[in-house]
Amino acid sequence: MIAPEQLHHLFQTYGIWTVALIVGLESLGIPLPGEAVLVAASIYASTHDGNIAMVIAAATIGAIVGDNFGYLIGREFGYRLVLKFGSYLGLTEGRIKLGQYLFQQYGSAVVFFGRFFALLRFLAAFLAGVNQLAWRRFLVANALGALVWASIVGISAYTLGRGIHELRGPIATVGVAVALGTIVAITIYLRRHEAELQARAEASLPGPLPGFERHD
């Protein structure tokens, strides 16, 4: 957690958009404490007659902008790298299609709920791009997720004040544990049903993937 005097200096020097910048960079994939800054900024607003709506707006805008850059990087560069070199890592054409199929089916939920989990917060947008989730679907899910996340975290911290410091540690630990458990459960399910799911993916996305290089 950023020290109060450091946060005060940041706000005095750069304004509330410090929150947007740090949250945006975290959403882009840079390991910065975006949620911690949102919590600290909300507490700061509650103890300095600040405007919590502005804090929430800054965090929401930062999350949307950062995630969209992450999505574009995944779509334009990550996807090309997967197509070209994925076979060396065991990512066959069928598995790449499977990823696209799963994002077609559940991508909006992954993007929306990924905002609430530390391990997924900076990965969901990139993975959505890599797996070619339609941009409009991504944008809607991302914007709603960012707004709901910023509102829940911001208002909770603003209302609870400094008590959130004592709660955030356990909450963050639970969030990480849930994210890890979810990833493990999905991995086990995919391994057990991979052939069936790949057949569904092929039916949904027939034909070869454009640009895919086979290395037999």
C-alpha positions as a Markdown table, in Angstrom:
| # | Residue | x | y | z |
|---|---|---|---|---|
| 1 | Met | 0.0 | 0.0 | 0.0 |
| 2 | Ile | 1.3 | 3.5 | -0.9 |
| 3 | Ala | 2.1 | 5.6 | 2.2 |
| 4 | Pro | -0.4 | 8.5 | 2.8 |
| 5 | Glu | 2.4 | 11.1 | 2.4 |
| 6 | Gln | 3.4 | 9.6 | -0.9 |
| 7 | Leu | -0.2 | 9.6 | -2.1 |
| 8 | His | -0.7 | 13.1 | -0.9 |
| 9 | His | 2.3 | 14.2 | -2.9 |
| 10 | Leu | 1.1 | 12.4 | -6.0 |
| 11 | Phe | -2.3 | 14.0 | -5.8 |
| 12 | Gln | -0.9 | 17.4 | -5.1 |
| 13 | Thr | 1.5 | 17.2 | -8.0 |
| 14 | Tyr | -0.4 | 15.3 | -10.6 |
| 15 | Gly | -4.0 | 15.3 | -9.5 |
| 16 | Ile | -6.6 | 12.5 | -9.4 |
| 17 | Trp | -5.6 | 11.2 | -12.8 |
| 18 | Thr | -2.6 | 9.6 | -11.1 |
| 19 | Val | -5.2 | 6.8 | -10.4 |
| 20 | Ala | -6.0 | 6.6 | -14.1 |
| 21 | Leu | -2.4 | 6.3 | -15.0 |
| 22 | Ile | -1.4 | 3.6 | -12.5 |
| 23 | Val | -4.6 | 1.5 | -13.1 |
| 24 | Gly | -4.1 | 1.9 | -16.9 |
| 25 | Leu | -0.5 | 0.7 | -16.8 |
| 26 | Glu | -1.5 | -2.2 | -14.6 |
| 27 | Ser | -4.2 | -3.1 | -17.0 |
| 28 | Leu | -1.7 | -3.0 | -19.9 |
| 29 | Gly | 0.3 | -5.7 | -18.1 |
| 30 | Ile | 2.8 | -3.7 | -16.1 |
| 31 | Pro | 2.9 | -5.1 | -12.5 |
| 32 | Leu | 1.8 | -1.9 | -10.6 |
| 33 | Pro | -0.6 | -1.8 | -7.6 |
| 34 | Gly | -3.6 | -0.5 | -9.4 |
| 35 | Glu | -6.2 | -1.7 | -7.0 |
| 36 | Ala | -4.1 | -0.6 | -4.0 |
| 37 | Val | -3.9 | 2.9 | -5.5 |
| 38 | Leu | -7.7 | 2.9 | -6.1 |
| 39 | Val | -8.3 | 1.9 | -2.4 |
| 40 | Ala | -5.8 | 4.5 | -1.1 |
| 41 | Ala | -7.2 | 7.2 | -3.4 |
| 42 | Ser | -10.8 | 6.4 | -2.1 |
| 43 | Ile | -9.6 | 6.6 | 1.5 |
| 44 | Tyr | -7.8 | 9.8 | 0.8 |
| 45 | Ala | -11.0 | 11.2 | -0.7 |
| 46 | Ser | -13.0 | 10.2 | 2.3 |
| 47 | Thr | -10.6 | 11.9 | 4.7 |
| 48 | His | -9.9 | 15.1 | 2.6 |
| 49 | Asp | -13.4 | 16.0 | 1.4 |
| 50 | Gly | -12.6 | 14.6 | -2.0 |
| 51 | Asn | -14.9 | 13.5 | -4.8 |
| 52 | Ile | -15.3 | 9.7 | -4.8 |
| 53 | Ala | -17.1 | 9.9 | -8.2 |
| 54 | Met | -13.9 | 11.4 | -9.7 |
| 55 | Val | -11.8 | 8.7 | -8.2 |
| 56 | Ile | -14.1 | 6.0 | -9.7 |
| 57 | Ala | -14.2 | 7.8 | -13.0 |
| 58 | Ala | -10.4 | 8.0 | -13.2 |
| 59 | Ala | -10.0 | 4.3 | -12.3 |
| 60 | Thr | -12.6 | 3.3 | -14.8 |
| 61 | Ile | -11.1 | 5.3 | -17.7 |
| 62 | Gly | -7.6 | 4.0 | -16.8 |
| 63 | Ala | -8.8 | 0.4 | -16.8 |
| 64 | Ile | -10.7 | 0.8 | -20.1 |
| 65 | Val | -7.8 | 2.5 | -21.9 |
| 66 | Gly | -5.1 | 0.2 | -20.5 |
| 67 | Asp | -7.1 | -3.0 | -21.3 |
| 68 | Asn | -7.8 | -1.8 | -24.9 |
| 69 | Phe | -4.1 | -1.4 | -25.5 |
| 70 | Gly | -3.5 | -4.8 | -24.0 |
| 71 | Tyr | -6.2 | -6.2 | -26.3 |
| 72 | Leu | -4.7 | -4.7 | -29.4 |
| 73 | Ile | -1.2 | -5.9 | -28.4 |
| 74 | Gly | -2.6 | -9.4 | -28.0 |
| 75 | Arg | -4.6 | -9.3 | -31.2 |
| 76 | Glu | -1.9 | -7.8 | -33.5 |
| 77 | Phe | 1.3 | -9.3 | -32.0 |
| 78 | Gly | 0.4 | -12.0 | -29.6 |
| 79 | Tyr | -1.8 | -13.8 | -32.0 |
| 80 | Arg | 0.8 | -13.7 | -34.8 |
| 81 | Leu | 3.4 | -15.1 | -32.5 |
| 82 | Val | 1.1 | -17.9 | -31.4 |
| 83 | Leu | 0.3 | -18.7 | -35.0 |
| 84 | Lys | 4.0 | -18.8 | -36.0 |
| 85 | Phe | 5.7 | -20.4 | -33.0 |
| 86 | Gly | 2.8 | -22.0 | -31.0 |
| 87 | Ser | 3.5 | -25.4 | -32.4 |
| 88 | Tyr | 6.9 | -25.5 | -30.8 |
| 89 | Leu | 5.1 | -25.1 | -27.4 |
| 90 | Gly | 2.5 | -27.7 | -28.1 |
| 91 | Leu | -0.1 | -25.3 | -29.3 |
| 92 | Thr | -1.5 | -27.2 | -32.3 |
| 93 | Glu | -3.9 | -25.7 | -34.7 |
| 94 | Gly | -6.7 | -27.5 | -32.9 |
| 95 | Arg | -5.7 | -26.0 | -29.5 |
| 96 | Ile | -5.5 | -22.5 | -30.9 |
| 97 | Lys | -9.0 | -23.0 | -32.4 |
| 98 | Leu | -10.1 | -24.3 | -29.0 |
| 99 | Gly | -8.9 | -21.1 | -27.4 |
| 100 | Gln | -10.8 | -19.0 | -29.9 |
| 101 | Tyr | -13.9 | -21.1 | -29.5 |
| 102 | Leu | -13.9 | -20.8 | -25.7 |
| 103 | Phe | -13.5 | -17.0 | -26.0 |
| 104 | Gln | -16.3 | -16.9 | -28.4 |
| 105 | Gln | -18.5 | -18.8 | -25.9 |
| 106 | Tyr | -17.3 | -17.3 | -22.6 |
| 107 | Gly | -15.0 | -14.4 | -23.5 |
| 108 | Ser | -17.2 | -11.7 | -22.3 |
| 109 | Ala | -17.5 | -13.3 | -18.8 |
| 110 | Val | -13.7 | -13.8 | -18.7 |
| 111 | Val | -13.1 | -10.1 | -19.5 |
| 112 | Phe | -15.8 | -8.9 | -17.1 |
| 113 | Phe | -14.9 | -11.1 | -14.1 |
| 114 | Gly | -11.2 | -11.0 | -14.8 |
| 115 | Arg | -11.1 | -7.4 | -13.5 |
| 116 | Phe | -11.9 | -8.6 | -10.0 |
| 117 | Phe | -8.9 | -11.1 | -9.7 |
| 118 | Ala | -5.3 | -10.0 | -9.4 |
| 119 | Leu | -3.9 | -12.7 | -11.6 |
| 120 | Leu | -6.4 | -12.1 | -14.4 |
| 121 | Arg | -6.6 | -8.3 | -14.2 |
| 122 | Phe | -3.6 | -7.7 | -16.5 |
| 123 | Leu | -4.0 | -10.9 | -18.6 |
| 124 | Ala | -7.7 | -11.1 | -19.6 |
| 125 | Ala | -7.5 | -8.3 | -22.2 |
| 126 | Phe | -4.3 | -9.7 | -23.7 |
| 127 | Leu | -5.8 | -13.2 | -23.9 |
| 128 | Ala | -9.0 | -11.8 | -25.4 |
| 129 | Gly | -6.9 | -10.2 | -28.2 |
| 130 | Val | -4.8 | -13.3 | -28.8 |
| 131 | Asn | -8.0 | -15.4 | -29.0 |
| 132 | Gln | -9.6 | -13.0 | -31.4 |
| 133 | Leu | -12.6 | -12.0 | -29.3 |
| 134 | Ala | -14.7 | -9.6 | -31.3 |
| 135 | Trp | -13.7 | -6.0 | -30.3 |
| 136 | Arg | -17.2 | -4.8 | -29.7 |
| 137 | Arg | -17.9 | -7.7 | -27.3 |
| 138 | Phe | -14.6 | -7.0 | -25.6 |
| 139 | Leu | -15.3 | -3.3 | -25.3 |
| 140 | Val | -18.7 | -3.8 | -23.7 |
| 141 | Ala | -17.6 | -6.4 | -21.2 |
| 142 | Asn | -14.4 | -4.5 | -20.4 |
| 143 | Ala | -16.2 | -1.2 | -19.8 |
| 144 | Leu | -18.9 | -2.8 | -17.6 |
| 145 | Gly | -16.3 | -4.7 | -15.7 |
| 146 | Ala | -14.1 | -1.7 | -15.2 |
| 147 | Leu | -17.0 | 0.5 | -14.0 |
| 148 | Val | -18.4 | -2.2 | -11.6 |
| 149 | Trp | -15.0 | -3.0 | -10.2 |
| 150 | Ala | -14.0 | 0.6 | -9.7 |
| 151 | Ser | -17.4 | 1.4 | -8.1 |
| 152 | Ile | -17.4 | -1.5 | -5.7 |
| 153 | Val | -13.8 | -1.1 | -4.6 |
| 154 | Gly | -13.9 | 2.7 | -4.5 |
| 155 | Ile | -17.2 | 3.0 | -2.7 |
| 156 | Ser | -16.2 | 0.3 | -0.2 |
| 157 | Ala | -12.9 | 1.9 | 0.6 |
| 158 | Tyr | -14.5 | 5.4 | 0.8 |
| 159 | Thr | -17.3 | 4.1 | 3.2 |
| 160 | Leu | -15.1 | 2.0 | 5.4 |
| 161 | Gly | -12.2 | 4.5 | 5.5 |
| 162 | Arg | -9.0 | 3.2 | 7.0 |
| 163 | Gly | -10.6 | 0.0 | 8.1 |
| 164 | Ile | -10.2 | -1.2 | 4.5 |
| 165 | His | -6.4 | -1.5 | 5.1 |
| 166 | Glu | -7.1 | -4.4 | 7.5 |
| 167 | Leu | -9.6 | -6.1 | 5.2 |
| 168 | Arg | -7.7 | -5.8 | 1.9 |
| 169 | Gly | -5.0 | -8.2 | 2.7 |
| 170 | Pro | -7.3 | -11.2 | 3.4 |
| 171 | Ile | -9.6 | -10.2 | 0.5 |
| 172 | Ala | -6.6 | -10.1 | -1.9 |
| 173 | Thr | -5.4 | -13.5 | -0.6 |
| 174 | Val | -8.8 | -15.0 | -1.2 |
| 175 | Gly | -9.0 | -13.4 | -4.6 |
| 176 | Val | -5.7 | -14.9 | -5.6 |
| 177 | Ala | -6.7 | -18.3 | -4.2 |
| 178 | Val | -10.0 | -18.2 | -6.1 |
| 179 | Ala | -8.2 | -17.3 | -9.3 |
| 180 | Leu | -5.7 | -20.1 | -8.9 |
| 181 | Gly | -8.4 | -22.6 | -8.1 |
| 182 | Thr | -10.4 | -21.5 | -11.1 |
| 183 | Ile | -7.4 | -21.8 | -13.4 |
| 184 | Val | -6.6 | -25.3 | -12.1 |
| 185 | Ala | -10.2 | -26.4 | -12.4 |
| 186 | Ile | -10.4 | -25.2 | -16.0 |
| 187 | Thr | -7.1 | -26.8 | -16.9 |
| 188 | Ile | -8.3 | -30.2 | -15.5 |
| 189 | Tyr | -11.6 | -29.9 | -17.3 |
| 190 | Leu | -9.9 | -29.0 | -20.6 |
| 191 | Arg | -7.5 | -31.9 | -20.4 |
| 192 | Arg | -10.4 | -34.4 | -19.8 |
| 193 | His | -12.6 | -33.0 | -22.5 |
| 194 | Glu | -10.1 | -31.6 | -25.0 |
| 195 | Ala | -11.0 | -33.9 | -27.9 |
| 196 | Glu | -14.7 | -33.2 | -27.5 |
| 197 | Leu | -14.1 | -29.4 | -27.2 |
| 198 | Gln | -11.7 | -29.4 | -30.2 |
| 199 | Ala | -14.4 | -31.1 | -32.3 |
| 200 | Arg | -16.9 | -28.3 | -31.3 |
| 201 | Ala | -14.3 | -25.7 | -32.1 |
| 202 | Glu | -13.6 | -27.2 | -35.5 |
| 203 | Ala | -17.3 | -27.2 | -36.2 |
| 204 | Ser | -17.6 | -23.6 | -35.2 |
| 205 | Leu | -14.3 | -22.5 | -36.9 |
| 206 | Pro | -14.0 | -24.9 | -40.0 |
| 207 | Gly | -10.9 | -24.8 | -42.2 |
| 208 | Pro | -7.3 | -23.9 | -41.6 |
| 209 | Leu | -6.3 | -20.9 | -39.6 |
| 210 | Pro | -5.0 | -18.1 | -41.8 |
| 211 | Gly | -1.3 | -17.7 | -41.3 |
| 212 | Phe | -0.8 | -20.8 | -39.2 |
| 213 | Glu | 2.5 | -22.5 | -39.9 |
| 214 | Arg | 2.7 | -26.3 | -39.5 |
| 215 | His | 6.0 | -27.8 | -38.3 |
| 216 | Asp | 5.7 | -31.5 | -38.9 |
